[in-house]
Amino acid sequence: MAGPILEPAATDDAFRELVEAHQRAVRTHCYRLLGSLQDAEDLAQETLLRAWRKLDSFEGRASMRSWLYRIATNACLDELSRRSRRVLPTMLGGPTASFEAGPPPVTETQWLDPFPDAWLEVPDASPGPEARYEAKEAIELAFVAALQLLPPRQRAVLLLRDVLAWSAQDAADLLEMTLVSANSALQRARAKLDTAVPPRTPHLTSEAERVLLERYVTAWEHSDVDALVALLKDDAVLSMPPLPEWYVGRAAIATFLRWVTSPAGGGPFHYVPTRANNAPAVGIYRDGPQGPGSVPFILQVVSIEPDGIAAMTSFMNPALFAAFGLPPTAPLP
């Protein structure tokens, strides 16, 4: 995982100010378009470097942030023209009826990444009343996954109009589209998202969410499958990229949980809370040669609704841990 954007020179105050003021917003915009943490880091860095080199040509007819969004959107569209979309297992076919243990298959699939909430601590500038989606709603895993179903220009026009609240003409100009074609692309994109994104449910209070997550982690730590299943909604979803299989419902998920909490499942596991995509998450560690909790294993995003856990998305990619500020080994009691 790439680190912070590097400055061309430590004494270059103009570039430092550009990074400090706009890095998070540009990186978040790139992530929404690309679905990849590494690509979002790379394209945000490229955007800010391009802008720094052209600062003397910035005429101020739009805000600095709008100018940066223009550069970032074009850079991301160029990147999207060279690679396939990023997905989650739930986007590739129906759920699996039964669980069978085995190694992850070799696949060319590019998987969607989660996004650290810590990178959202400095929010985007308020998009105003014309935006259809609030900033935090527009970073949730289901929303970003649905964006990846859209062709790149539909993806871009929807983000510009419905998340950043750009005018129709400004969005069309950036994308070098006629106003009619840009509006048509927006309507198609909205229709797709309306069917792909689940209806929004009220969020729990921070305290209620914390209590439920504590119960969830405690059940995992005690390998208490019954307690885990009791926390799930009837139609809860479990997916584990890069495994293509995914499971729906308490019975199917319980079969997997009984295996993973058995001696064959690779445990014992250790859990460190974090947050991703406006949802609670946990870094999961397993024991290794260096001792208990010494091996980063899975970054799991937990979607919680008022009536229970709706989804568990387990990203089997330990390289993600650094971006989430998770330690190299789990702190032990």
NUMILUM-112862 format. One record per residue: x, y, z of N, C-alpha, C in turn. Coordinates in steps of 0.1 Angstrom, whole numbers, plus 5000, padded with zeros to 4 digits. Layout:
! NUMILUM-112862
XYZXYZXYZ ...
! end
This chain:
! NUMILUM-112862
500849885000500050005000500950125000 500650224991501450344990501250425003 502250505006502150585018501550725014 501750825023501250965020501951015007 501151105000501751164988502951244991 504051214984505351274986505451414980 506051504987506251634982507451644973 507451714962508651724953509851784961 509551874970510651934978510051984991 510751955002510151985015509852125017 510552215010510352355012509352415003 508652334995507752384985506352404992 506152524997504952555005503652534997 503752574984502552564975502052424974 502952324972502552194970502052134984 502752164994502352115008500952165011 500652285008499352335011498252265002 498652244990497752174980497352034986 498451964990498251824996497351825008 497751915017497051915030495551955029 495252045019493852095018493051995010 493651925000492751854991493051704989 494051654995494451514993493351414996 492651435007491651335011490451335001 490051454997488851464988489151404975 490351434970490751384956490851234957 491451184968491651034969490350964970 489451024978488050964979487350964966 487451074958486851074945487450964936 488750954936489350844928488950704932 488850684945488350554950486950524945 486050624946484650594941484750554927 485550614919485550584904486250454902 487350424909488150304906487950184915 487450204927487250084936488450024941 489650094940490950034944491650134953 492150094964492950174973494250214966 494950124961496250154954496050244943 495150214934494950304922494450444927 493650444937493150574942494350654947 495250594955496450664960497350714948 497550624938498350664927497750774919 496450764916495850874908495651004915 495450994928495451114936496851184936 497851104938499251164937499451224924 499051154913499251204900498551334897 497251344902496451464901497151584908 497551564920498151674928499451714922 500251624917501451664910501251744897 500251694889499951764877499451904881 498651914891498052044895499252144900 500152084908501252164913502052224902 502252134891503052184880502352294872 501052294873500252384865499652504873 500152514886499452614894499452754888 500552784880500552924875499552944864 498952824859497852844848496452834854 496352814867495052814874494452954874 493352974867492753104865491753144876 491353044884490353084895488953104890 488653054878487253064873486352964880 486852864886486152764894487052754907 486452684917487252664929488452574926 489452574935490652494934490152344934 489252314943488852174944488152124931 487252204925486652174913487652144902 488752234902489852214892490452084894 490752044906491351914909490451804906 489151814908488251704904488251684889 488451794882488551784867489751694863 490851734869492151654866491951514870 491451484882491351354887490351264879 489251324875488251254868488851204854 489551294848490151254835491251154837 492051164847493051064850492450924853 491350924860490750804864490050734851 489450814843488850764831489850704822 491050764821492150704813492550574819 492650564833492950434839491850334837 490650364837489550274835489450214821 490050294812490050244798491050134796 491950114806493050014805492849884813 491749884821491549764829490149734832 489849614837488449574839487949624852 486649614854486049674866486449594879 486349644890486549574903485149534908 485149414914483849354918483949294932 482749254937482649164949482049034944 482248924952481648804948480148804945 479448884953477948894951477548954937 478549004930478249064917478548964905 478948844909479448754898478448634896 477448624904476548514902475748484915 475048374915474148344927474948294938 474348284950474948234962475248084961 476248044969476647894970475747824980 475247704976474347634985475047564996 476347524994477047455005478447485005 479047485017480447525019481347405018 482447425010483547325009484847395011 485647345021486947405024487947385012 488747485010489747464999490447594997 491647594990492347714988491647814978 491947944979491348034969491747994955 490847994946491147964932492048074926 492848034916493548134908492648194899 492548334899491548404891492148534887 491748584875492148714870491148824875 490248794883489248884888489948994896 489549124893490049234902488949264912 489349254925488349274935488349414941 487149454944486949584951487649584964 488249704968488849724981487949794990 488049775003487449865013488149995014 487550095021488150225022488150265037 489350305042489350345056488550465060 487750455070487050575075488050685080 489150645085490150745089490550845078 490450795066490750885055489650985052 488550965059487351055057487251165068 488251165077488051255089487951405085 488551435074488351565068487451555056 486151585058485151555048485351645035 484651595024484651675012483851805016 484151905008483352035009481851995007 481052065015479652035014479152045000 478551944994478051944980476852034978 476152064988474952144987473652064985 472552124985471252054985470951974972 471652004961471351934949471851794948 472751754957473351624957472351524962 472251404955471251304959471851214970 473151214972473751124982474651204991 474551185004475451245014476851185012 477851255017479251205015479451075021 478951045033479250915039478450805032 477150835028476350735021477050695008 477750795002478350764989479750694990 480150655002481350575004481050435009 479750405012479350275017479650165007 479950055011480449945003479449904992 478149904995477149864985477049974974 477250094978477150204968478350204959 479550184965480750184956480750064947 480349944953480249824944479249844933 478149914935477149934925477750034914 478550124918479150214909479950144898 480650034903481549954894480749884883 479449874885478549814874478349904863 478650034865478350134855479450154845 479250174832480350214823481050344829 482350354826483050464832482450604831 481950644820481450774818480050794826 479250694826478050694835478450704849 479450634853480050644867480450784870 481150844861481750974864480651084864 479651074855478651174855477751164867 477451044872476651034884477351084896 478651064897479451114908479451264908 479751324896479751464895478451534898 477351474893476051534895475451504909 475451374913474651334924475451324937 476751324937477651324949478251464951 478851524940479551644941478651764938 477451734932476451844929476951944919 477651894909477951984898476752014889 476752114882475752144873475752054861 474652034854474651954842475551994832 475652124830476552184819478052164823 478452184835479752164840480252014838 479351924842479651784841479851744826 478951794818478951764803480251824797 480651944801481852004796483151924800 483151884813484351804817484451674809 483351604807483351474800483351484785 483351614780483251634766482051564759 480951584766479651534761478751644758 477751624750476651724748475851724761 475151824764474251834775473151724775 472651694763471651594761472251454764 473451424759474051294761474451274776 474851384782475251374796474051344805 472951414802471751394810471151254807 471251204795470851064792471650964800 473050984800473850894807473550894822 473251014828472951024842471650944845 470650954836469350884839469550734839 470450684829470650544829471450504841 472350584846473150544857472250544870 471350644871470450644883469550524883 469050484871468150364871468950244875 470150224871470950114874471250104889 471650224895471850224909470650204918 469450254913468250234920467950084922 468350004912468049854913469149784920 470449834920471549764925471849794940 471549914945471749954958470549914967 470749844978469649814987469049934992 467749934995467150055002467850095014 468050225016468850265028467950245041 468650195051467950175064468550275074 467850305085468350395095469650335101 470650415104471850375111471550365126 472250265132472150265147472950385152 472650415165473450515172474850455173 475850535176477250495177477350395189 476550425200476650335211476050205209 474850195202474250075199475049985189 475750055180476649985170477849925178 478350005187479549955195479149835203 477949835209477549725218477349595209 476749615197476549495189477849445183 478749535180480049485175480849415186 480749465198481349395209480849255211 479549235210478849105211479349015200 479549075188479949005176481348955178 482249035182483648995184483748895195 483048915206483048825217482648685213 481548675205481148545200482248485191 482848565183483948505175485048455184 485448535194486548495203486248365210 485048345213484648225220484148105211 484248135198483848035188482347995191 481548085194480148065198479248085185 479147985177478447995165476948035167 476347975177474948005180474748155183 475648215190475648355194475848445181 476748395172477048465160475748465151 475148355149474048335141472848425146 472748425159471648505165471748655162 472948705159473148845155472848875141 472648775133472448795118470948815115 470748895104469448905098469148775091 467848745089467548625082468148615068 468348725061468948725048470348775047 471048765058472448815059473248755048 474348825044475248775033476648775038 477348665035478748645038479548625025 480548715023481348695011482848715016 483748655008485148645012486148655000 486148774993487048784982488448764987 489248684979489048634965488348504963 487748454973486848334971485548384963 485248314952484048364945482748324951 482748224960481548174967481048284977 479748284978479148374989477848304993 477448335005476348265012475348365017 474048315016472948405021472148325031 471748385042470848325052471648265063 470948255074471548205087472048055085 471247975079471547835078472847815070 472947875058474147865050475347925057 475248035063476348095070476748015082 475847965089476147875101477047765097 476847695085477647585081479047635079 479247745073480647795072481247835086 480447895094480947935108481347815116 480647705115480947585122482347525118 482647545105483947495100485047585104 484847725103485947815105486247825120 485247785129485547785143486047655148 486147555139486647425143488147415142 488747315147490247305146490747315131 489947275122490347275108490247425102 489647515109489347645103490547745104 491647705110492847795109493047885122 492047885131492147965143493147905153 493247965165492448075170492748205163 491748295164491848425157491748535168 492248655164492348775173491848895165 491148985172490349085165490749225170 490949315160491249455163490249545156 489349615163488349695156488949815148 488249845137488549955129487250005122 487350085112486150125104486450135090 485550095081485650095067484350135060 484350215050483150245042481950285051 482250365061481150415070480450295077 481250195080480750085088481850025097 481349955108482349895116483149785109 484349765112485149655106486149605117 486749485114487749425123488849375114 490049395120491249325114491349195122 491449085114491448955120492848895118 493448845129494748795129494748645133 495648565129495748435134497148405139 497348295146498648265152499548225141 500848255144501948215134503248175142 504248165134505548125140506048225151 505648355149506148455159505248465171 504248375172503348375184501948405181 501148405192499648435190499348565183 498448565174498048685167499048755159 500048685154501248745148501048755133 499948705127499748695112498548775109 498648895102497448955097496748865086 495448865087494748765079493648815070 492648875077491448925070491049065075 490549145066489949275070488449255067 487649255077486249225075485349345078 484549385068483649495070482249435074 481649495084480449445090479349545088 478349515080477249605077476149575087 475849675096474849655107473649735104 472449675106471249745105470449735118 469449805120468749805133468249665137 467949575127467449445131468549335130 469849375129470849275129471949305119 472849205118473949215108473449175095 473649265085473149245072474149175062 475449205065476549155056477849155063 478649055060480049035064480849015052 481649115049482549105037483949095041 484548975040485848945045486948955034 487749065034488749085024490049005028 490248895021491448815025492748865019 493048995023494249065017494949135029 495949075035496649135046497349265042 497549285030498249415025497349535029 496049515031495149625034495349685048 495949605057496049635071496749775073 497849795066498549925068497750045066 496950045055496050155052495050185063 494650085070493750105081494350135094 495650145095496350175107496450065117 496149945112496149825120497649775123 497849735135499249695139499649565131 500949545130501449425124501149295131 500949305144500449185152499349235161 498449145164497349175173497749195187 497349315194497649325208496949215216 497549155225496949045232496649085247 495649035253495249075267496449045276 
! end
